[in-house]
C-alpha cells in the first residue's frame, strides 16, 4: 500500500497546503529497518517531511535530501524524496531506548538531539546542488522544518508531523502537513490560519478519528475555501540496483579498488536505505579500475 498526498490551494491563491496520509509509507520503513519505537517516530517524521518537500519539486528528475544531525544517540538521520513524494531513509543508530518525555510521549528530541543542524539538499539537475541549513530549535523535526523554510527560503510556513507506534513496534498511524504562505497573503488570512492551527492537536489524533487528507486540509484551511490542486500516492521506495552500485564502486580510485580486490574474496555492498546486499568478485572489482 502507498500513502496519500494531496495539495490544496486557498480560494484567494495565497495559501498552499499539502497533507500526507503516511501510515503505509512509515510502516514500510519500519519493516525494513526494525528501529526502536522512538527511532520509528523520528525517522517516520523525517521521511514524511522529505516526502512533503519532494512533492514541492518542479521537475520529475529532481530530488531532495533532508539530513538531520542533532548530536543525539540516534546519530544522523537521512531521508531522500523524489518529485512524486516517494522516499527512502535511514537512521545511523536504529535502536535507542530512552524514557518518555515530560508529556508521556516518545522522546524524539531526546533521541535525535537538539544541538545540531538540519540540512536540505536539492538536486535540480544543475551543475551544482542547492543546499540550505539551519540550526535545530527543538529536535522534534516539524518545528525544525518550519524554521528551515523561514530562514533559508524566506517562506512563512507551518509543518505538522506525527507517528503513533503500536506496543509491538509497528506503525499505527502516521501523517503530516505543510502549509506555505505566499507573499501577498492578507492579514486576515494569516489570522484565520493561526486560529485553525491552534485547534489542531495532532495529525495522528485526527487520523485515529478516521479523518483523511481532505478532511485534515478542510480543518487547516477552514474558512479559506481550499481547492484540490493535485495528488500523489507516494511509497517507501529505494532506487538502488546492481548497476548503480557498480557505478558507485567505479567512482573509487584505482588504489582503493585494488586493495579491496586483493584483501576480500567477496566484496559486499549493503544499501543503507533498503538493506539490499550486492556481491562482487575480486575480478569484477579489478575490472572497474581506470588503468
Secondary structure as a PSIPRED ss2 file (coil, helix, strand):
# PSIPRED VFORMAT (PSIPRED V4.0)

   1 X C   1.000  0.000  0.000
   2 X C   1.000  0.000  0.000
   3 X C   1.000  0.000  0.000
   4 X E   0.000  0.000  1.000
   5 X E   0.000  0.000  1.000
   6 X E   0.000  0.000  1.000
   7 X E   0.000  0.000  1.000
   8 X E   0.000  0.000  1.000
   9 X E   0.000  0.000  1.000
  10 X C   1.000  0.000  0.000
  11 X C   1.000  0.000  0.000
  12 X C   1.000  0.000  0.000
  13 X C   1.000  0.000  0.000
  14 X C   1.000  0.000  0.000
  15 X E   0.000  0.000  1.000
  16 X E   0.000  0.000  1.000
  17 X E   0.000  0.000  1.000
  18 X E   0.000  0.000  1.000
  19 X E   0.000  0.000  1.000
  20 X E   0.000  0.000  1.000
  21 X E   0.000  0.000  1.000
  22 X C   1.000  0.000  0.000
  23 X H   0.000  1.000  0.000
  24 X H   0.000  1.000  0.000
  25 X H   0.000  1.000  0.000
  26 X H   0.000  1.000  0.000
  27 X H   0.000  1.000  0.000
  28 X H   0.000  1.000  0.000
  29 X H   0.000  1.000  0.000
  30 X H   0.000  1.000  0.000
  31 X H   0.000  1.000  0.000
  32 X H   0.000  1.000  0.000
  33 X H   0.000  1.000  0.000
  34 X C   1.000  0.000  0.000
  35 X C   1.000  0.000  0.000
  36 X C   1.000  0.000  0.000
  37 X H   0.000  1.000  0.000
  38 X H   0.000  1.000  0.000
  39 X H   0.000  1.000  0.000
  40 X H   0.000  1.000  0.000
  41 X H   0.000  1.000  0.000
  42 X H   0.000  1.000  0.000
  43 X H   0.000  1.000  0.000
  44 X H   0.000  1.000  0.000
  45 X H   0.000  1.000  0.000
  46 X H   0.000  1.000  0.000
  47 X H   0.000  1.000  0.000
  48 X H   0.000  1.000  0.000
  49 X H   0.000  1.000  0.000
  50 X H   0.000  1.000  0.000
  51 X H   0.000  1.000  0.000
  52 X H   0.000  1.000  0.000
  53 X H   0.000  1.000  0.000
  54 X H   0.000  1.000  0.000
  55 X C   1.000  0.000  0.000
  56 X C   1.000  0.000  0.000
  57 X C   1.000  0.000  0.000
  58 X C   1.000  0.000  0.000
  59 X C   1.000  0.000  0.000
  60 X C   1.000  0.000  0.000
  61 X C   1.000  0.000  0.000
  62 X C   1.000  0.000  0.000
  63 X E   0.000  0.000  1.000
  64 X E   0.000  0.000  1.000
  65 X E   0.000  0.000  1.000
  66 X E   0.000  0.000  1.000
  67 X E   0.000  0.000  1.000
  68 X E   0.000  0.000  1.000
  69 X E   0.000  0.000  1.000
  70 X C   1.000  0.000  0.000
  71 X C   1.000  0.000  0.000
  72 X C   1.000  0.000  0.000
  73 X C   1.000  0.000  0.000
  74 X C   1.000  0.000  0.000
  75 X C   1.000  0.000  0.000
  76 X C   1.000  0.000  0.000
  77 X E   0.000  0.000  1.000
  78 X E   0.000  0.000  1.000
  79 X E   0.000  0.000  1.000
  80 X E   0.000  0.000  1.000
  81 X E   0.000  0.000  1.000
  82 X E   0.000  0.000  1.000
  83 X C   1.000  0.000  0.000
  84 X C   1.000  0.000  0.000
  85 X C   1.000  0.000  0.000
  86 X C   1.000  0.000  0.000
  87 X E   0.000  0.000  1.000
  88 X E   0.000  0.000  1.000
  89 X E   0.000  0.000  1.000
  90 X E   0.000  0.000  1.000
  91 X E   0.000  0.000  1.000
  92 X C   1.000  0.000  0.000
  93 X C   1.000  0.000  0.000
  94 X C   1.000  0.000  0.000
  95 X C   1.000  0.000  0.000
  96 X C   1.000  0.000  0.000
  97 X C   1.000  0.000  0.000
  98 X C   1.000  0.000  0.000
  99 X C   1.000  0.000  0.000
 100 X C   1.000  0.000  0.000
 101 X C   1.000  0.000  0.000
 102 X C   1.000  0.000  0.000
 103 X C   1.000  0.000  0.000
 104 X C   1.000  0.000  0.000
 105 X C   1.000  0.000  0.000
 106 X C   1.000  0.000  0.000
 107 X C   1.000  0.000  0.000
 108 X H   0.000  1.000  0.000
 109 X H   0.000  1.000  0.000
 110 X H   0.000  1.000  0.000
 111 X H   0.000  1.000  0.000
 112 X H   0.000  1.000  0.000
 113 X C   1.000  0.000  0.000
 114 X C   1.000  0.000  0.000
 115 X C   1.000  0.000  0.000
 116 X C   1.000  0.000  0.000
 117 X E   0.000  0.000  1.000
 118 X E   0.000  0.000  1.000
 119 X E   0.000  0.000  1.000
 120 X E   0.000  0.000  1.000
 121 X E   0.000  0.000  1.000
 122 X E   0.000  0.000  1.000
 123 X E   0.000  0.000  1.000
 124 X C   1.000  0.000  0.000
 125 X C   1.000  0.000  0.000
 126 X C   1.000  0.000  0.000
 127 X C   1.000  0.000  0.000
 128 X C   1.000  0.000  0.000
 129 X C   1.000  0.000  0.000
 130 X E   0.000  0.000  1.000
 131 X E   0.000  0.000  1.000
 132 X E   0.000  0.000  1.000
 133 X E   0.000  0.000  1.000
 134 X E   0.000  0.000  1.000
 135 X E   0.000  0.000  1.000
 136 X C   1.000  0.000  0.000
 137 X C   1.000  0.000  0.000
 138 X C   1.000  0.000  0.000
 139 X C   1.000  0.000  0.000
 140 X C   1.000  0.000  0.000
 141 X C   1.000  0.000  0.000
 142 X H   0.000  1.000  0.000
 143 X H   0.000  1.000  0.000
 144 X H   0.000  1.000  0.000
 145 X H   0.000  1.000  0.000
 146 X H   0.000  1.000  0.000
 147 X H   0.000  1.000  0.000
 148 X H   0.000  1.000  0.000
 149 X H   0.000  1.000  0.000
 150 X H   0.000  1.000  0.000
 151 X H   0.000  1.000  0.000
 152 X H   0.000  1.000  0.000
 153 X C   1.000  0.000  0.000
 154 X C   1.000  0.000  0.000
 155 X C   1.000  0.000  0.000
 156 X C   1.000  0.000  0.000
 157 X E   0.000  0.000  1.000
 158 X E   0.000  0.000  1.000
 159 X E   0.000  0.000  1.000
 160 X E   0.000  0.000  1.000
 161 X E   0.000  0.000  1.000
 162 X E   0.000  0.000  1.000
 163 X E   0.000  0.000  1.000
 164 X E   0.000  0.000  1.000
 165 X E   0.000  0.000  1.000
 166 X C   1.000  0.000  0.000
 167 X C   1.000  0.000  0.000
 168 X C   1.000  0.000  0.000
 169 X C   1.000  0.000  0.000
 170 X C   1.000  0.000  0.000
 171 X E   0.000  0.000  1.000
 172 X E   0.000  0.000  1.000
 173 X E   0.000  0.000  1.000
 174 X E   0.000  0.000  1.000
 175 X E   0.000  0.000  1.000
 176 X E   0.000  0.000  1.000
 177 X E   0.000  0.000  1.000
 178 X E   0.000  0.000  1.000
 179 X E   0.000  0.000  1.000
 180 X E   0.000  0.000  1.000
 181 X E   0.000  0.000  1.000
 182 X C   1.000  0.000  0.000
 183 X C   1.000  0.000  0.000
 184 X C   1.000  0.000  0.000
 185 X C   1.000  0.000  0.000
 186 X C   1.000  0.000  0.000
 187 X H   0.000  1.000  0.000
 188 X H   0.000  1.000  0.000
 189 X H   0.000  1.000  0.000
 190 X H   0.000  1.000  0.000
 191 X H   0.000  1.000  0.000
 192 X H   0.000  1.000  0.000
 193 X H   0.000  1.000  0.000
 194 X H   0.000  1.000  0.000
 195 X H   0.000  1.000  0.000
 196 X H   0.000  1.000  0.000
 197 X H   0.000  1.000  0.000
 198 X H   0.000  1.000  0.000
 199 X C   1.000  0.000  0.000
 200 X C   1.000  0.000  0.000
 201 X C   1.000  0.000  0.000
 202 X C   1.000  0.000  0.000
 203 X H   0.000  1.000  0.000
 204 X H   0.000  1.000  0.000
 205 X H   0.000  1.000  0.000
 206 X H   0.000  1.000  0.000
 207 X H   0.000  1.000  0.000
 208 X H   0.000  1.000  0.000
 209 X C   1.000  0.000  0.000
 210 X C   1.000  0.000  0.000
 211 X C   1.000  0.000  0.000
 212 X C   1.000  0.000  0.000
 213 X H   0.000  1.000  0.000
 214 X H   0.000  1.000  0.000
 215 X H   0.000  1.000  0.000
 216 X H   0.000  1.000  0.000
 217 X H   0.000  1.000  0.000
 218 X H   0.000  1.000  0.000
 219 X H   0.000  1.000  0.000
 220 X H   0.000  1.000  0.000
 221 X C   1.000  0.000  0.000
 222 X C   1.000  0.000  0.000
 223 X C   1.000  0.000  0.000
 224 X C   1.000  0.000  0.000
 225 X C   1.000  0.000  0.000
 226 X C   1.000  0.000  0.000
 227 X E   0.000  0.000  1.000
 228 X E   0.000  0.000  1.000
 229 X E   0.000  0.000  1.000
 230 X E   0.000  0.000  1.000
 231 X E   0.000  0.000  1.000
 232 X E   0.000  0.000  1.000
 233 X C   1.000  0.000  0.000
 234 X C   1.000  0.000  0.000
 235 X C   1.000  0.000  0.000
 236 X E   0.000  0.000  1.000
 237 X C   1.000  0.000  0.000
 238 X C   1.000  0.000  0.000
 239 X C   1.000  0.000  0.000
 240 X C   1.000  0.000  0.000
 241 X C   1.000  0.000  0.000
 242 X H   0.000  1.000  0.000
 243 X H   0.000  1.000  0.000
 244 X H   0.000  1.000  0.000
 245 X H   0.000  1.000  0.000
 246 X H   0.000  1.000  0.000
 247 X H   0.000  1.000  0.000
 248 X H   0.000  1.000  0.000
 249 X H   0.000  1.000  0.000
 250 X H   0.000  1.000  0.000
 251 X C   1.000  0.000  0.000
 252 X C   1.000  0.000  0.000
 253 X C   1.000  0.000  0.000
 254 X H   0.000  1.000  0.000
 255 X H   0.000  1.000  0.000
 256 X H   0.000  1.000  0.000
 257 X H   0.000  1.000  0.000
 258 X H   0.000  1.000  0.000
 259 X H   0.000  1.000  0.000
 260 X H   0.000  1.000  0.000
 261 X H   0.000  1.000  0.000
 262 X H   0.000  1.000  0.000
 263 X H   0.000  1.000  0.000
 264 X C   1.000  0.000  0.000
 265 X C   1.000  0.000  0.000
 266 X E   0.000  0.000  1.000
 267 X E   0.000  0.000  1.000
 268 X E   0.000  0.000  1.000
 269 X E   0.000  0.000  1.000
 270 X E   0.000  0.000  1.000
 271 X C   1.000  0.000  0.000
 272 X C   1.000  0.000  0.000
 273 X C   1.000  0.000  0.000
 274 X C   1.000  0.000  0.000
 275 X C   1.000  0.000  0.000
 276 X C   1.000  0.000  0.000
 277 X E   0.000  0.000  1.000
 278 X E   0.000  0.000  1.000
 279 X E   0.000  0.000  1.000
 280 X E   0.000  0.000  1.000
 281 X E   0.000  0.000  1.000
 282 X H   0.000  1.000  0.000
 283 X H   0.000  1.000  0.000
 284 X H   0.000  1.000  0.000
 285 X H   0.000  1.000  0.000
 286 X H   0.000  1.000  0.000
 287 X C   1.000  0.000  0.000
 288 X C   1.000  0.000  0.000
 289 X C   1.000  0.000  0.000
 290 X C   1.000  0.000  0.000
 291 X C   1.000  0.000  0.000
